[in-house]
Amino acid sequence: MTDEKKEIYNKFKDLPLLSYNCIKYMMLNNELIWRLIKYTDKDAYKLDSEHPNLNSSQKGELIYNGDPNITDFRIFSDFGQDPAWTEQVTILRITPVELYPKNHIYGNVTIAMEVYSHYLINQLSNYQTRLNMITQQLLEVFNGQDVDGLGVLYFDARAYSKCRMTIGGQIPYRGNIITFCNWLN
C-alpha cells in the first residue's frame, strides 16, 4: 500500500540536471556567449569569418564531461575557480548553490552563473570587457525564461532576495557571479 502522505513530498528529482538544462538552454538561445568563451582574441564578439558561430558539436566540446584534463573545457556544472589554472581563457560555471524549501512541495533554488576571464584577454576591441558582455548576455538569455526542470528563472529581488550580481575571482582571473532564482516544484 502506498503512503500517500510521503508521495506528496517534493523529491527534487531534477536537481542533478539543473546545470545541464541551463547549459542546453544557452546552447539553443545565444551565440555571442559561446563566441566570447571560445575565441580568446580582442575581436571575439564579432560575427565574421574569423569568429563564426559555433555549431552544436563545437559547443558540446567546450562542456566539461569529467575528463581528467579540465583545461580542454570552458563550461562547467560546478562552482569555484581553480587557482592552478594559468591559461588565458574564459570559463563559465553554472550550478545550483542554494535550495530553500518553502514547504513540503515547493522550494526556492538559486542558480549561480560564474564567469571568469584571464585579465590579459578580458578587454575587447569595442572598449567593453568580455566579463561584462557575457554577464549582460546571461541576463538577457535567462532572466524571465522558462528553463526545463527549473521553471522561470528570475533576476529579481522581489522573487527572492538572493538574486544579485557580484564580483569574484582573483588575479589573474577576475569573475562576475550572477545569482538567478526561481520557484521549483
C-alpha positions in Angstrom: 0.0 0.0 0.0 1.3 3.5 -0.9 1.8 6.0 1.8 0.0 9.0 0.1 1.4 11.5 2.6 5.0 10.5 1.7 4.2 10.6 -2.1 3.3 14.4 -2.0 6.7 15.5 -0.7 8.9 17.0 -3.3 11.9 14.8 -4.1 13.7 17.5 -6.2 14.5 14.8 -8.8 15.5 17.4 -11.3 18.2 18.9 -9.1 21.2 17.0 -10.7 20.0 18.1 -14.1 19.6 21.8 -13.4 23.1 22.9 -14.5 22.9 20.8 -17.7 19.4 22.2 -18.5 20.7 25.8 -18.2 23.7 24.9 -20.5 21.4 23.2 -23.0 19.1 26.3 -23.0 22.0 28.6 -23.6 23.2 26.4 -26.5 19.9 26.9 -28.2 19.3 30.6 -27.4 22.6 32.5 -27.6 25.6 32.6 -29.9 27.6 35.5 -28.5 28.3 33.9 -25.2 29.8 30.9 -27.0 32.0 33.1 -29.2 33.2 35.1 -26.3 34.2 31.9 -24.5 35.7 30.0 -27.5 37.7 32.8 -29.1 40.3 34.5 -26.9 41.3 37.4 -29.0 40.1 41.0 -28.6 37.6 40.7 -31.5 35.8 37.6 -30.2 32.5 39.4 -30.1 32.5 40.0 -33.8 30.5 37.6 -36.0 32.8 37.3 -39.0 34.9 34.7 -40.9 37.4 34.5 -38.0 34.7 34.3 -35.3 31.9 32.3 -36.7 29.1 31.0 -34.6 29.8 27.6 -33.1 27.8 24.5 -34.2 26.3 22.1 -31.7 29.3 19.8 -31.8 31.7 22.7 -31.2 29.7 23.9 -28.3 29.5 20.4 -26.9 33.3 20.1 -27.0 33.5 23.1 -24.6 31.3 21.4 -21.9 33.2 19.5 -19.2 32.4 15.8 -19.3 34.5 14.5 -16.5 37.7 14.1 -18.5 40.8 14.5 -16.3 42.3 17.3 -18.4 39.9 20.1 -17.3 41.8 22.8 -19.2 40.4 21.5 -22.5 36.9 22.7 -21.4 35.3 26.0 -20.7 31.8 25.3 -19.4 31.3 23.5 -16.1 28.4 22.5 -13.9 30.1 23.2 -10.6 31.3 26.3 -8.8 34.6 28.0 -8.0 37.7 28.8 -9.9 40.7 26.5 -9.7 43.7 28.7 -8.7 46.1 26.5 -10.6 44.6 27.3 -13.9 47.0 29.5 -15.9 45.8 29.5 -19.5 44.4 32.8 -20.9 40.8 31.6 -21.3 37.2 32.4 -20.2 35.3 29.9 -18.1 31.6 29.7 -17.3 30.4 27.7 -14.3 26.6 27.1 -13.8 25.4 25.3 -10.7 22.6 25.3 -8.1 24.1 26.9 -5.0 21.1 27.1 -2.6 17.9 25.2 -2.2 15.4 26.5 0.3 12.2 24.5 1.0 9.2 26.9 1.1 7.1 23.9 2.3 6.9 20.2 1.6 6.1 20.7 -2.1 7.8 23.9 -3.2 11.3 25.2 -2.9 13.4 28.1 -4.0 16.5 27.3 -5.9 19.3 29.8 -6.6 21.5 29.1 -9.7 24.9 30.7 -9.8 26.4 31.6 -13.1 30.1 32.4 -12.6 32.1 33.8 -15.4 35.9 34.0 -15.0 38.2 35.5 -17.6 42.0 35.9 -17.5 42.8 39.6 -17.2 45.0 39.6 -20.3 42.1 38.7 -22.6 39.3 40.4 -20.8 39.4 43.8 -22.6 37.8 43.7 -26.1 38.4 46.0 -29.1 35.0 47.6 -28.7 36.1 49.1 -25.3 33.9 46.7 -23.4 35.1 43.8 -21.2 34.4 40.1 -22.0 33.1 39.6 -18.5 30.5 42.4 -18.7 29.4 41.3 -22.2 28.9 37.7 -21.1 27.2 38.8 -17.9 24.8 41.0 -19.8 24.1 38.2 -22.3 23.4 35.7 -19.5 20.9 38.2 -18.0 19.3 38.7 -21.5 19.1 34.9 -22.1 17.9 33.7 -18.7 16.0 36.5 -17.0 12.3 35.6 -17.1 12.8 32.5 -19.2 11.3 29.1 -18.6 14.2 26.5 -18.4 13.4 22.8 -18.5 13.3 21.4 -14.9 13.6 24.8 -13.3 10.6 26.8 -14.4 11.1 30.5 -14.8 14.5 31.9 -13.8 14.4 35.4 -12.3 17.0 38.1 -11.7 14.5 39.9 -9.4 14.9 40.6 -5.7 11.1 40.6 -5.4 11.1 36.9 -6.5 13.9 36.2 -4.0 16.3 38.5 -2.2 19.4 36.4 -3.1 19.2 37.4 -6.8 22.2 39.6 -7.5 25.5 40.1 -9.4 28.8 40.2 -7.5 32.4 40.1 -8.5 34.7 37.2 -7.7 37.9 35.5 -8.6 41.5 36.7 -8.0 44.3 37.7 -10.3 45.0 36.5 -12.9 41.2 35.7 -13.1 38.5 38.1 -12.5 34.9 37.0 -12.3 31.3 38.0 -12.2 28.8 35.9 -10.4 25.1 36.2 -11.2 22.6 34.6 -8.9 19.3 33.7 -10.5 16.3 32.3 -8.6 13.1 30.6 -9.2 10.3 28.5 -7.6 10.9 24.8 -8.2 8.0 22.3 -7.9 
